[in-house]
């Protein structure tokens, strides 16, 4: 367990956060469609190579979540991606769930699958270099939902996954995501997030999870995308901290927020506002995917001649979010970087 504690703490040390590069084949294909690039294995490898070889990335990024295909791939010089990252002081991780599927008896709600054979897969991933893992549960806000049944089913699966991870010496990132796709106000999100976190930590306790060896990857408490009233960064910060102080034990070393459909800059602004509220029992950092990658993907465009341009955008977003962990992010940082 001592190694788990050290890994969990290292992932949230020094104002650094996590790059989520664990997009499924379907998701990466959609992102490549946006730049008119075919989603072949080589194009996916080249894209991840561009990301992982970004100069000075290790100054802002502590870990990278990989997909099953990616953890088996190598850089252009033949170095396996887990070795490439570890050699830069970046901890390799792995997504292990197999996706959210329809929850039986609960129309419009999902449960995440992937527990079958997980012990053996975790053992293999550990051998490939992974030191932490991720499992995402999806909670939807809507008419009459989320139901307690859905929340409990996902909380139970998250805890079973976490137990298997700790058994295999991998830090589990526990990701219960309350989606922001509806038209709800921020108070409705607070209620759904509170119910979800309460159920998750109830299950983690009963399944004997050592909270010192996990990280929590939740949503921020936000207004739904379709809400006529959008909460300010200050409101997001206040509602989020209130919710987490009520439900997240202090033993958890870090909370690494997901971006959850926020724009690149909005994700940085909200994280900064959260950290400006002062010291909390846990480190409050980031585990962003699209909010770190989107500008880099667009600048790269699938062209080897644009690798440095893509990397410069990833480095900028990583620096901005690292500054937000310290509560020192500002819009001027982005303007100065773009003009330099």
C-alpha positions in Angstrom: 0.0 0.0 0.0 2.9 2.3 0.6 3.6 2.4 -3.1 0.0 3.2 -3.8 0.1 6.1 -1.4 3.3 7.4 -3.1 1.8 7.1 -6.6 -1.4 8.9 -5.6 0.5 11.7 -4.0 2.9 12.0 -7.0 0.0 12.4 -9.4 -1.2 15.6 -7.6 2.2 17.0 -6.5 3.8 20.3 -7.6 0.7 21.8 -9.2 0.7 19.2 -11.9 -2.3 17.3 -13.3 -3.3 14.4 -15.6 -3.6 14.3 -19.4 -6.5 12.0 -20.3 -5.5 10.4 -23.7 -7.7 7.4 -23.3 -10.3 8.1 -26.0 -12.0 5.0 -27.3 -11.7 4.1 -31.0 -15.1 5.7 -31.6 -14.3 8.9 -29.8 -10.9 9.4 -31.4 -12.5 8.8 -34.8 -15.0 11.6 -34.2 -12.2 13.9 -33.2 -10.2 13.0 -36.3 -13.3 13.7 -38.4 -13.1 17.3 -37.2 -9.7 17.6 -38.9 -10.7 15.4 -41.9 -8.2 12.7 -40.9 -8.9 9.0 -41.2 -8.7 7.1 -37.9 -6.1 4.5 -38.7 -3.8 2.8 -36.1 -0.8 4.7 -37.5 -2.5 8.1 -37.4 -3.6 7.4 -33.8 -0.1 6.4 -32.9 1.4 9.5 -34.5 -1.1 11.8 -32.7 -0.3 10.3 -29.3 3.4 10.5 -30.1 3.0 14.2 -30.8 1.3 14.7 -27.5 3.7 12.6 -25.4 6.9 14.1 -26.8 5.8 17.7 -26.1 8.8 19.6 -24.7 8.6 20.4 -21.0 5.2 18.6 -20.7 6.5 17.0 -17.4 6.5 20.4 -15.8 2.7 20.6 -15.8 1.6 17.0 -16.3 2.2 14.2 -13.8 0.4 11.3 -15.5 -1.2 10.2 -18.7 -4.2 7.9 -19.0 -3.8 5.6 -22.0 -6.2 3.4 -24.0 -5.6 -0.3 -24.5 -4.2 0.2 -28.0 -2.0 3.1 -26.9 -0.3 1.3 -24.0 0.9 -1.3 -26.5 2.2 1.3 -29.1 5.6 3.0 -29.4 7.1 6.3 -30.2 8.7 6.9 -33.6 12.1 5.9 -32.2 10.7 2.6 -31.0 10.3 3.4 -27.3 7.1 2.0 -25.9 4.8 4.8 -24.8 4.8 3.8 -21.1 8.6 3.8 -21.1 8.7 7.1 -22.9 6.4 8.7 -20.3 8.1 7.1 -17.3 11.5 8.3 -18.6 10.2 11.9 -18.5 8.8 11.5 -14.9 5.2 11.2 -16.1 3.3 8.2 -14.6 1.5 6.0 -17.2 -2.1 5.0 -16.4 -4.8 3.0 -18.2 -8.5 3.2 -18.8 -10.0 -0.2 -17.9 -13.8 0.1 -18.2 -15.5 -1.1 -21.4 -18.1 1.7 -21.6 -21.5 2.8 -20.3 -24.3 0.5 -21.4 -28.1 0.8 -20.8 -29.0 -0.1 -17.3 -31.7 -2.8 -17.2 -34.9 -1.6 -15.8 -33.9 2.1 -15.9 -34.8 3.8 -19.1 -32.4 6.7 -20.1 -29.8 5.6 -17.5 -26.5 3.9 -17.9 -24.2 1.5 -15.9 -20.5 1.1 -16.7 -19.3 -2.4 -17.6 -15.9 -4.2 -17.6 -15.6 -6.1 -14.4 -15.5 -9.5 -16.1 -11.8 -10.5 -16.4 -10.6 -7.2 -14.9 -8.2 -8.8 -12.4 -6.3 -10.5 -15.2 -6.3 -7.3 -17.4 -5.0 -5.2 -14.5 -2.2 -7.7 -14.0 -1.3 -7.4 -17.7 -1.4 -3.6 -17.7 0.8 -3.5 -14.6 3.3 -5.6 -16.5 3.1 -3.1 -19.5 4.0 -0.2 -17.2 0.7 1.2 -15.9 0.8 2.5 -12.3 -2.8 3.7 -12.1 -6.1 3.1 -13.7 -9.4 4.8 -14.5 -13.1 3.8 -14.5 -15.8 6.2 -15.5 -19.4 6.1 -14.4 -22.1 8.2 -16.1 -24.9 9.9 -14.2 -27.6 11.7 -16.2 -29.8 14.5 -15.0 -33.3 14.6 -16.5 -37.0 14.1 -15.8 -37.1 11.8 -12.7 -33.4 10.9 -13.0 -30.9 10.1 -11.7 -32.6 7.4 -9.8 -31.1 5.9 -6.6 -31.0 2.6 -8.4 -28.7 4.0 -11.1 -26.5 5.8 -8.6 -26.1 2.7 -6.4 -25.4 0.4 -9.3 -22.6 2.6 -10.6 -21.2 3.2 -7.1 -21.0 -0.5 -6.5 -19.1 -1.1 -9.8 -16.7 1.7 -9.0 -15.9 0.2 -5.6 -15.4 -3.3 -7.1 -13.0 -1.9 -9.7 -11.1 0.1 -7.0 -10.7 -3.0 -4.9 -9.3 -5.0 -7.8 -6.9 -2.1 -8.7 -5.5 -1.9 -5.2 -5.1 -5.7 -5.1 -2.9 -5.4 -8.2 -0.9 -2.4 -7.0 -2.6 0.2 -9.2 -4.0 3.5 -7.9 -7.7 3.6 -8.9 -9.0 6.8 -10.3 -12.7 6.8 -9.3 -14.7 8.8 -11.8 -18.4 9.4 -11.1 -19.4 11.9 -13.8 -22.7 13.8 -13.4 -23.2 15.0 -17.0 -23.8 18.7 -17.8 -25.8 18.1 -21.0 -29.3 19.0 -19.7 -31.0 22.3 -19.0 -30.8 22.0 -15.2 -29.6 24.9 -12.9 -26.5 24.6 -10.7 -28.6 23.6 -7.7 -29.9 20.5 -9.5 -26.3 19.5 -10.4 -25.3 20.0 -6.7 -28.1 17.7 -5.6 -27.2 14.9 -8.1 -23.5 15.2 -7.4 -24.1 15.1 -3.6 -26.2 11.9 -3.9 -23.6 10.3 -6.2 -20.6 11.1 -4.0 -22.5 9.9 -0.9 -23.2 6.6 -2.5 -19.7 6.2 -3.9 -17.9 6.7 -0.6 -20.5 4.5 1.1 -19.5 1.6 -1.3 -15.8 2.4 -1.1 -16.0 2.1 2.7 -18.0 -1.2 2.7 -15.6 -2.7 0.1 -12.6 -1.9 2.2 -10.9 0.6 -0.1 -8.0 2.4 1.4 -8.8 6.0 0.5 -5.2 7.1 0.9 -4.4 5.1 -2.3 -7.1 6.5 -4.6 -7.9 9.7 -6.5 -11.4 11.0 -7.2 -12.2 12.3 -10.7 -15.5 14.1 -10.5 -17.4 16.7 -12.3 -17.5 20.3 -11.1 -20.9 21.5 -9.9 -22.1 23.4 -13.0 -25.2 24.7 -14.7 -26.4 22.4 -17.4 -25.5 23.4 -21.0 -29.1 24.2 -21.8 -29.8 26.3 -18.7 -30.9 29.8 -19.3 -28.8 30.8 -16.3 -25.1 30.0 -16.4 -23.3 30.1 -13.1 -20.2 32.3 -12.9 -16.7 30.8 -12.1 -17.1 32.1 -8.5 -20.5 30.4 -8.1 -19.1 27.1 -9.6 -16.3 27.3 -7.1 -18.5 27.9 -4.1 -21.1 25.2 -5.0 -18.3 22.7 -5.8 -16.3 23.2 -2.6 -19.5 23.1 -0.5 -20.5 19.7 -2.1 -17.0 18.1 -1.7 -16.5 19.3 1.9 -19.8 17.6 2.7 -19.0 14.3 1.0 -15.3 13.6 0.3 -13.2 12.3 3.2 -10.0 14.2 4.0 -8.1 10.9 3.6 -8.4 11.2 -0.2 -5.1 12.7 -1.3 -6.4 14.5 -4.4 -9.4 15.4 -6.6 -8.6 15.6 -10.3 -11.6 17.3 -12.0 -12.8 16.2 -15.4 -13.6 19.0 -17.9 -17.0 17.5 -18.8 -17.8 19.5 -21.9 -16.5 22.9 -20.7 -14.5 25.0 -23.2 -10.7 25.0 -22.8 -10.6 28.3 -21.1 -13.7 27.8 -19.0 -12.2 24.6 -17.5 -9.1 26.6 -16.5 -11.1 29.5 -15.2 -13.3 27.3 -13.0 -10.4 25.3 -11.6 -8.6 28.5 -10.8 -11.7 29.9 -9.0 -12.0 26.7 -7.0 -8.4 26.9 -5.8 -8.6 30.6 -5.0 -11.1 29.7 -2.2 -8.1 28.7 -0.1 -6.5 25.5 1.2 -8.8 22.4 1.3 -8.3 18.9 2.7 -7.3 17.5 -0.7 -5.2 18.8 -3.6 -7.5 20.1 -6.3 -6.1 19.4 -9.7 -7.2 18.3 -13.2 -7.6 15.2 -15.4 -8.6 16.8 -18.7 -8.9 15.2 -22.1 -10.5 17.4 -24.8 -9.9 20.6 -22.7 -6.1 19.9 -23.0 -6.0 18.4 -26.5 -8.5 20.3 -28.7 -6.2 23.2 -29.7 -3.3 20.8 -30.2 -5.3 18.5 -32.4 -6.5 21.4 -34.6 -3.0 22.8 -35.0 -1.5 19.4 -35.8 -4.1 18.5 -38.3 -2.5 15.1 -39.1 0.5 16.8 -40.7 4.0 15.8 -39.5 5.1 19.3 -40.4 2.8 20.7 -37.8 4.0 18.6 -34.8 5.8 21.6 -33.1 2.7 23.8 -33.5 0.4 21.1 -32.0 2.9 20.6 -29.1 3.0 24.3 -28.4 -0.8 24.4 -27.9 -0.7 21.4 -25.6 2.1 22.9 -23.6 0.1 26.2 -23.3 -3.0 24.5 -22.0 -1.0 22.4 -19.6 0.7 25.4 -18.2 -2.6 27.3 -17.8 -4.1 24.5 -15.9 -1.0 24.0 -13.7 -1.3 27.7 -12.9 -5.0 27.2 -12.1 -4.1 24.5 -9.5 -2.0 27.1 -7.8 -4.8 29.7 -8.1 -2.6 31.8 -10.4 -4.3 31.4 -13.8 -5.3 34.5 -15.7 -6.7 35.2 -19.2 -3.6 37.4 -19.7 -1.4 34.2 -19.6 -3.1 33.0 -22.7 -2.9 36.3 -24.5 0.8 36.7 -23.8 1.5 33.1 -24.9 -0.4 33.5 -28.2 1.4 36.8 -29.0 4.8 35.4 -28.2 
